[in-house]
Amino acid sequence: MKEMDTMHDARAVDAADVAKLTDVAPALPSRRSLLGLKPALTVAAGSAALAACGPQPAGAPKLETGRSGAAAPAASSDASDELIYMSATKLAGLIRAGKVTASEAVEAYIARQLAVNDRLNAVVMNCYERARAEAKALDARAARGEWAGPLHGVPMTIKDSLDTEGVISTGATYGRQQYVPGQDATVVARLRAAGAILLGKTNTPEFTLGGLAGISTASNLLYGSSHNPYDLTRSTSGSSGGAGAIVAAGGAAFDIGSDWGGSIRGPSHNNGIAGIKPTSVRVPRTGHIVDYGGIFDLWQQLGPMTRRVEDLALITPIIAGPDFHDVSCAPVPWADPAKVELKPLKVAYCIDNGAVGRSATDEDTRKTVRQAAQWLQAAVAEVREDVPQATLMKLAEARRRLTTGDGWAFYQRLADKWDTHNISPSRKAAMDKAKPASSAELIEAWQQHDEAKSEMLDWMQGYDVFLCPVAGQPAQPIDQEADPMAAGSSGAVNGWPYTGAFNSTGWPVVVVRCGSSADGKLPIGVQVIAAPWREDLCLAVAAYLESKSGGWRKPPI
């Protein structure tokens, strides 16, 4: 694998987050008990050079380092003892302690993918031989007491909308069906520089925005539909649906999703995992098929999807910070969630967005949010049921007008860019019926959008955190007729969108599993939302809720 043409800096964890190896080593189980597998297979010969890490931005925090000068992983609170189900943080610590090798971790995750992916259709392209070679090279470094970074040897998958050097990256569109990027997306380069090992690419709708009509899961013409590991007839949600499914099923330690209207949070909810949409422009979008710029610039964000909240706190600062290609990415310091005191916090919550018909919020979801609020009553200063309903409806209407304002011409530009002639049929139908707004109408919608965002900031001054559902129901059947009253389908808004509203505001949101459907089979997540740049509050509250609910649970697959 050739060295990156353009080097990217790799932001790592704050010194206060870094654990001394001796703090975690005494309680570590044996390698054999962790793996539950036969000895790892012989790896392919050769090694792959990891992308080098460029200089950190001025003012970046000093890092506590291992013997090689690479930051060590934080201490883990995860109680899982099965390698494929434990947190990435815990796995990284075990690799540092010599209890597991990178090769053993890679083989365990490859075996799990081979066992479940035929049913999930979550991983659509693999790079197993390269992963084995990289693991072997990392094990050789470890034997010398050298560490690539806080993710040394941790296997990951990456959403297929992100470029991966040397690995086919389609973005689920036919024009890129054999496209092999010459370099990694910035977030991928930073993760690999930190020691993570790519196993494969995960399924998404075309350009992350164009699924198949009547199919409610992550789906596209190129690879088909993905399936939920808790019920294979149910939706993964999208657009990071393949990511959500494979992480939930123990096929990867983590994935990186993108979120334009809920595409990290919906799959995290449906698949019972943790996910974060960071504050807009915290993470560079360079190398994502829908990257940066234009009227929708602040809506798109990239973030990790994991089984445990602690991994969100580990991975997000690694991928954050300007790369000097994404024209909007901001150099805002990362606040440590471990330093957050819950007791002074004021929390608002909402159980219903006002939607009716099939989009209405069901009682299982309402109960889950109420339970999360009740758990917090003993931990924070104030919990109050409150929501700026009128402002959120105003924001939703402005967002709808902006989304359709150019008649989906931006989608056609993507298709033309990649020479795709047969686009998603459902998106083609929407484009054929679209009536573009005039420039005056579009600017008016943009102004209303910003007015509503300002009103939201005013309201949030009374609170530190806001809780609400991710969706009105848990995962729904994949094959069903579209809801005629779904938000925006008839030109009107049916309730405010639980996820899209916070793409519009740009606020950080963490999703954590807090409950289940009445039959106990399907996970239900809750959104933990804070004002811009306060991911530390989202993560601290989400970690507390995870400690009460148990968070992710092993699926039956």
SESE-209961 format. One line per 10 residues: their letters; for each residue x, y, z of C-alpha. Coordinates in steps of 0.001 Angstrom, whole numbers, plus 500000, padded with zeros to 6 digits. Example, Ala and Ser with C-alpha at 12.3 -4.5 7.8 and 13.67 -1.06 7.14 Angstrom:
// residues 2
AS) 512300/495500/507800 | 513670/498940/507140 $
// end
This chain:
// residues 557
MKEMDTMHDA) 500000/500000/500000 | 501557/503310/499004 | 502007/506123/501468 | 499347/508832/501561 | 499932/511674/499101 | 498542/514159/501613 | 499288/513669/505301 | 496573/514358/507855 | 496963/515113/511524 | 495551/512547/513954 $
RAVDAADVAK) 493952/514196/516983 | 494199/511891/519971 | 492761/511649/523449 | 493418/514259/526109 | 496087/513417/528649 | 493477/513141/531395 | 491725/510409/529390 | 494779/508226/528985 | 495037/505257/531347 | 498240/503783/532666 $
LTDVAPALPS) 498578/500197/531513 | 499077/498998/535079 | 495623/500317/536008 | 493868/497720/533866 | 496274/494811/533614 | 495610/492931/536905 | 491987/492064/536128 | 492519/490974/532549 | 491310/487485/531559 | 493466/485019/529665 $
RRSLLGLKPA) 493863/485173/525904 | 492282/481745/525385 | 489177/482620/527385 | 488784/485889/525500 | 488973/484387/522060 | 486951/481237/522514 | 488572/480254/519226 | 491268/478010/517871 | 494683/479630/517395 | 494671/482307/514713 $
LTVAAGSAAL) 495252/481260/511123 | 498583/481972/509481 | 498474/485501/508119 | 499411/486471/504606 | 503011/487427/504027 | 504003/491045/503811 | 502958/494187/505666 | 501165/497411/504873 | 502480/500805/505888 | 499996/502867/507860 $
AACGPQPAGA) 499302/506440/506832 | 501646/508767/508650 | 500320/511262/511131 | 501027/514881/510336 | 501648/517642/512882 | 498882/518593/515291 | 497291/522037/515056 | 498808/524771/517184 | 497485/524607/520707 | 496642/520920/520593 $
PKLETGRSGA) 496945/519228/524007 | 500086/517365/525002 | 499581/513616/524874 | 500546/511038/527448 | 502401/508425/525470 | 503458/504825/525444 | 507058/503713/524924 | 506925/504489/521219 | 505429/507967/521643 | 501929/506804/520616 $
AAPAASSDAS) 499014/507651/522910 | 497680/504772/524993 | 493963/503865/525106 | 491789/505082/527966 | 490755/502756/530784 | 487571/500781/530089 | 484530/500186/532263 | 483118/497541/529923 | 482346/494230/531655 | 482139/492192/528435 $
DELIYMSATK) 484642/489333/528255 | 484056/488105/524676 | 486509/489650/522262 | 484024/490382/519470 | 481522/491997/521844 | 483749/494047/524151 | 484278/497747/523619 | 487016/498996/521321 | 488510/500726/524347 | 488782/497474/526284 $
LAGLIRAGKV) 490130/495555/523295 | 492803/498201/522715 | 493847/497891/526359 | 494094/494115/526130 | 496266/494381/523040 | 498535/496826/524893 | 498730/494405/527809 | 499750/491526/525547 | 496610/489523/526345 | 495423/489615/522720 $
TASEAVEAYI) 497330/490189/519498 | 496118/492321/516620 | 496121/489180/514459 | 493877/487349/516906 | 491475/490284/517014 | 491337/490470/513219 | 490746/486728/512859 | 487970/486776/515458 | 486121/489588/513698 | 486622/488063/510245 $
ARQLAVNDRL) 485181/484785/511554 | 482175/486628/512931 | 481581/488474/509662 | 481744/485206/507731 | 479249/483670/510162 | 476581/486406/509989 | 477017/488585/506925 | 475196/486334/504456 | 472060/487031/506498 | 472763/490655/507362 $
NAVVMNCYER) 474213/491861/504031 | 475900/494583/506055 | 479508/494326/504778 | 479516/494759/501000 | 483271/494733/500328 | 486069/493195/502392 | 489849/493604/502535 | 490676/490640/504779 | 494102/489807/503377 | 495312/493385/503726 $
ARAEAKALDA) 493899/493453/507267 | 495835/490295/508145 | 499030/491801/506774 | 498514/495029/508720 | 497786/493067/511904 | 500994/491090/511469 | 502962/494318/511035 | 501342/495844/514134 | 502111/492715/516172 | 505746/493003/515136 $
RAARGEWAGP) 505775/496600/516343 | 504142/495598/519627 | 506829/492953/520156 | 509350/495786/520027 | 507339/497851/522510 | 506099/500224/519805 | 502470/501307/519440 | 500760/502946/516502 | 498263/504794/518678 | 495248/504380/520971 $
LHGVPMTIKD) 493493/502053/518484 | 496499/499794/517865 | 495175/496565/516347 | 491448/497330/516730 | 489414/496076/513710 | 486860/498418/512151 | 484509/498679/509211 | 483792/501912/507330 | 480616/503095/505621 | 480872/502683/501851 $
SLDTEGVIST) 480288/506405/501292 | 483794/507126/502629 | 486901/506711/500491 | 489301/503940/501505 | 492653/503749/499753 | 493042/500554/497749 | 489545/499264/498589 | 486529/499624/496286 | 484357/502490/497530 | 481103/502725/495594 $
GATYGRQQYV) 478913/505104/497573 | 476251/502616/496407 | 476091/504135/492934 | 476764/502322/489654 | 479111/504996/488367 | 481565/504001/491127 | 480979/500247/491043 | 484706/499561/490549 | 486092/502815/491950 | 489288/502390/493995 $
PGQDATVVAR) 490348/505623/495729 | 493976/506682/495708 | 493827/507863/499309 | 491737/507515/502428 | 489098/509961/503558 | 490573/512143/506309 | 488725/510316/509102 | 489870/506934/507786 | 493487/508116/507498 | 493403/509351/511090 $
LRAAGAILLG) 491940/506099/512397 | 494497/503978/510564 | 497292/506228/511799 | 495953/505568/515318 | 496301/501820/514694 | 492826/500744/513596 | 492608/498004/510942 | 490022/498150/508163 | 488122/494900/507517 | 485599/496108/504955 $
KTNTPEFTLG) 482936/498563/503779 | 479326/498714/504975 | 476081/499154/503071 | 474313/502472/502482 | 471721/503892/500091 | 472988/505573/496922 | 474927/508747/497818 | 473553/508030/501356 | 470282/509628/500223 | 468617/507437/497593 $
GLAGISTASN) 467175/504150/498827 | 464644/501842/497181 | 460938/502726/497232 | 458982/500689/499780 | 462166/499255/501311 | 462709/500942/504663 | 466219/499645/505367 | 469674/500584/504036 | 469317/499487/500405 | 470497/500234/496889 $
LLYGSSHNPY) 470478/498836/493366 | 474116/497770/493557 | 474186/495644/496734 | 470576/495176/497836 | 469165/495573/501347 | 470665/495112/504814 | 468916/493303/507699 | 468555/493950/511402 | 470422/491462/513657 | 467583/491512/516230 $
DLTRSTSGSS) 464999/490527/513606 | 466125/489849/510045 | 462771/491006/508652 | 463206/494435/510238 | 464938/497602/509079 | 468465/498635/509965 | 467386/502213/509252 | 469742/504315/507187 | 471780/505562/505765 | 474498/504006/507948 $
GGAGAIVAAG) 472422/500825/508192 | 475114/498333/507272 | 477355/499945/509891 | 474709/499693/512596 | 473944/496052/511821 | 477513/494742/511727 | 478606/496604/514874 | 475539/495371/516768 | 476217/491792/515616 | 479851/491828/516796 $
GAAFDIGSDW) 481347/491940/513295 | 483419/495079/513912 | 484611/496996/516945 | 483272/500203/515408 | 482315/501947/512192 | 482197/505544/510993 | 478823/506741/509753 | 477601/509955/508190 | 474538/511902/509302 | 472656/514372/507069 $
GGSIRGPSHN) 469234/513821/508632 | 469669/511034/511182 | 471853/508543/509348 | 474033/507717/512371 | 471275/508032/514961 | 468516/506050/513218 | 470707/502955/512701 | 472070/503287/516260 | 468481/503225/517541 | 467272/500388/515315 $
NGIAGIKPTS) 470334/498237/516005 | 470665/499001/519708 | 474140/500529/519654 | 475693/503882/520603 | 476364/506589/518052 | 477298/510248/517959 | 476572/513052/515547 | 479178/515584/516634 | 478661/519329/516411 | 478543/520466/512805 $
VRVPRTGHIV) 481989/521144/511304 | 483893/519482/514164 | 484894/516519/511951 | 486200/517025/508392 | 484106/515497/505593 | 486980/515264/503085 | 486690/511980/501189 | 482976/511471/501871 | 480826/511145/498765 | 478679/514059/499970 $
DYGGIFDLWQ) 481379/516171/501541 | 481282/519907/502238 | 480083/523192/500822 | 476783/524584/499586 | 473474/525307/501225 | 473398/521979/503119 | 476977/522262/504373 | 476181/522401/508084 | 473785/519436/507951 | 476370/516762/507143 $
QLGPMTRRVE) 478545/515293/509880 | 480636/512155/510406 | 480885/510213/513650 | 481608/506814/515202 | 479088/504023/515801 | 480014/501632/518610 | 478524/499209/521102 | 479543/501278/524127 | 479452/504991/524887 | 483059/504976/526122 $
DLALITPIIA) 484202/504265/522559 | 482486/507398/521256 | 484578/509408/523710 | 487743/507621/522563 | 487221/507794/518801 | 485566/511170/518165 | 488558/513347/519165 | 490832/511159/517025 | 488882/512075/513885 | 488082/515691/514825 $
GPDFHDVSCA) 489845/518888/513839 | 490666/520719/510589 | 492435/518951/507751 | 492733/522182/505734 | 490693/520674/502884 | 487190/520802/504358 | 486563/524527/504087 | 484236/524691/507112 | 485912/522450/509686 | 486585/524351/512912 $
PVPWADPAKV) 489518/524005/515383 | 487398/523823/518546 | 488957/522138/521616 | 487543/518827/522802 | 486140/518879/526353 | 486670/515761/528459 | 483347/514042/529303 | 485003/512378/532302 | 485258/515809/533919 | 481526/516561/533688 $
ELKPLKVAYC) 479660/516787/537005 | 476103/515586/536535 | 474670/517093/539716 | 474387/520742/538521 | 472808/519838/535169 | 469331/520884/534081 | 467626/518424/531730 | 464549/518841/529533 | 462812/515943/527837 | 460099/515338/525263 $
IDNGAVGRSA) 458215/512116/524489 | 456252/513168/521393 | 456920/515281/518294 | 453281/515756/517367 | 453245/513307/514458 | 450025/511408/513752 | 449047/508285/511830 | 451690/505612/511301 | 454401/508146/512122 | 453011/508717/515625 $
TDEDTRKTVR) 455256/507892/518571 | 454285/504569/520155 | 453884/503892/523861 | 457018/501721/524132 | 459095/504659/522890 | 457348/507125/525195 | 457959/504827/528179 | 461633/504510/527280 | 462189/508274/527229 | 460218/508706/530474 $
QAAQWLQAAV) 462370/506022/532088 | 465555/507744/530977 | 464289/510999/532483 | 463423/509220/535743 | 466904/507707/535971 | 468376/511177/535679 | 466223/512671/538439 | 468479/511156/541082 | 471646/512358/539361 | 471029/515941/538160 $
AEVREDVPQA) 469666/519200/539522 | 466448/519342/537502 | 464478/517238/535037 | 461526/518864/533317 | 459220/517859/530451 | 459544/520744/528019 | 459933/521238/524281 | 459891/524316/521984 | 457219/522740/519768 | 456381/525823/517685 $
TLMKLAEARR) 460040/526578/516963 | 460777/522974/515998 | 457797/522952/513627 | 459032/526209/512093 | 462491/524691/511692 | 461040/521532/510135 | 459081/523486/507540 | 462123/525580/506615 | 464232/522415/506373 | 461651/520781/504069 $
RLTTGDGWAF) 461633/523812/501779 | 465417/523880/501626 | 465714/520143/500963 | 463411/520278/497925 | 464256/523834/496919 | 466521/523008/493984 | 464335/520133/492773 | 467030/517630/493822 | 469427/519112/491273 | 472276/518539/493750 $
YQRLADKWDT) 471553/514794/493581 | 471711/514879/489789 | 475049/516703/490011 | 476395/513824/492118 | 475166/511314/489535 | 476762/513325/486712 | 480027/513667/488632 | 480369/509897/488909 | 478801/509082/485508 | 475865/507182/487001 $
HNISPSRKAA) 473063/506761/484453 | 470652/504605/486486 | 470048/506282/489832 | 467831/505206/492707 | 464277/504796/491297 | 462685/506462/494315 | 464989/509444/494036 | 464384/509626/490284 | 460626/509694/490923 | 461035/512508/493446 $
MDKAKPASSA) 463186/514464/491011 | 460654/514041/488218 | 457867/515448/490419 | 459930/518207/492039 | 459133/521852/491426 | 462216/523940/492176 | 461688/527043/494262 | 462588/530471/493007 | 465758/532062/494304 | 463636/534411/496432 $
ELIEAWQQHD) 461714/531476/497933 | 464900/529566/498634 | 466529/532537/500365 | 463364/533103/502403 | 463440/529466/503571 | 467119/529817/504448 | 466355/532923/506506 | 463487/531164/508346 | 465781/528224/508978 | 468361/530480/510655 $
EAKSEMLDWM) 465695/532338/512636 | 464439/529041/514041 | 468007/527974/514873 | 468470/531183/516848 | 465204/530575/518699 | 466394/527077/519563 | 469599/528466/521061 | 467546/530916/523132 | 465402/528057/524467 | 468413/525872/525227 $
QGYDVFLCPV) 469879/528536/527517 | 467547/527210/530209 | 468941/523664/529978 | 472165/521735/529639 | 470765/518598/527986 | 467615/517675/526065 | 466288/514103/525739 | 463883/512888/523067 | 463151/509808/520950 | 465238/508902/517922 $
AGQPAQPIDQ) 462177/507657/516023 | 458512/507104/516738 | 458883/503315/516902 | 461568/500632/517104 | 462730/498941/513889 | 459865/498460/511440 | 459340/495716/508795 | 461607/496167/505795 | 458935/495562/503168 | 455938/497819/503710 $
EADPMAAGSS) 454004/500539/501950 | 455207/504079/502507 | 453350/506104/505102 | 451250/508672/503175 | 451445/510996/506188 | 455208/510753/506677 | 456903/514103/507216 | 457224/516005/503978 | 455603/513374/501733 | 452483/515479/501065 $
GAVNGWPYTG) 454190/518836/501086 | 453375/519395/504774 | 455218/518492/507936 | 453736/515757/510126 | 455400/516555/513426 | 458958/517799/513678 | 461660/515303/512657 | 463341/513845/515740 | 466729/513604/514052 | 466732/516094/511163 $
AFNSTGWPVV) 465960/518981/513506 | 469402/518631/515059 | 471186/518428/511730 | 469584/521803/511077 | 470706/523253/514418 | 474103/521563/514127 | 474021/520479/517781 | 475823/517371/519058 | 473690/514296/519756 | 474504/510913/521273 $
VVRCGSSADG) 472179/507917/520944 | 472214/505192/523592 | 469943/502195/524041 | 467632/502774/527009 | 464820/500287/526453 | 463100/497644/524345 | 459824/496956/522586 | 457081/495425/524736 | 458077/491907/523660 | 461704/492610/524623 $
KLPIGVQVIA) 463017/491838/521136 | 463736/495219/519563 | 466008/497945/520973 | 464872/501512/521598 | 467379/504338/521771 | 467179/507839/523229 | 468800/511002/521888 | 470942/512981/524331 | 471334/516489/522903 | 473382/519509/524001 $
APWREDLCLA) 474269/522960/522703 | 477081/523334/520137 | 480522/521993/521115 | 479216/520337/524304 | 479738/516733/523297 | 481146/516274/526791 | 477663/516788/528269 | 476031/514419/525760 | 478595/511706/526420 | 478548/512039/530209 $
VAAYLESKSG) 474751/511810/530386 | 474636/508991/527817 | 477221/507034/529819 | 475074/507432/532953 | 471966/506238/531104 | 473936/503295/529705 | 474938/502335/533247 | 471253/502214/534189 | 469847/500524/531088 | 472751/498219/530269 $
GWRKPPI) 472963/499739/526783 | 473752/497369/523906 | 472672/493729/524268 | 473828/490725/522286 | 471448/490054/519339 | 470070/486562/518660 | 471841/486126/515311 $
// end
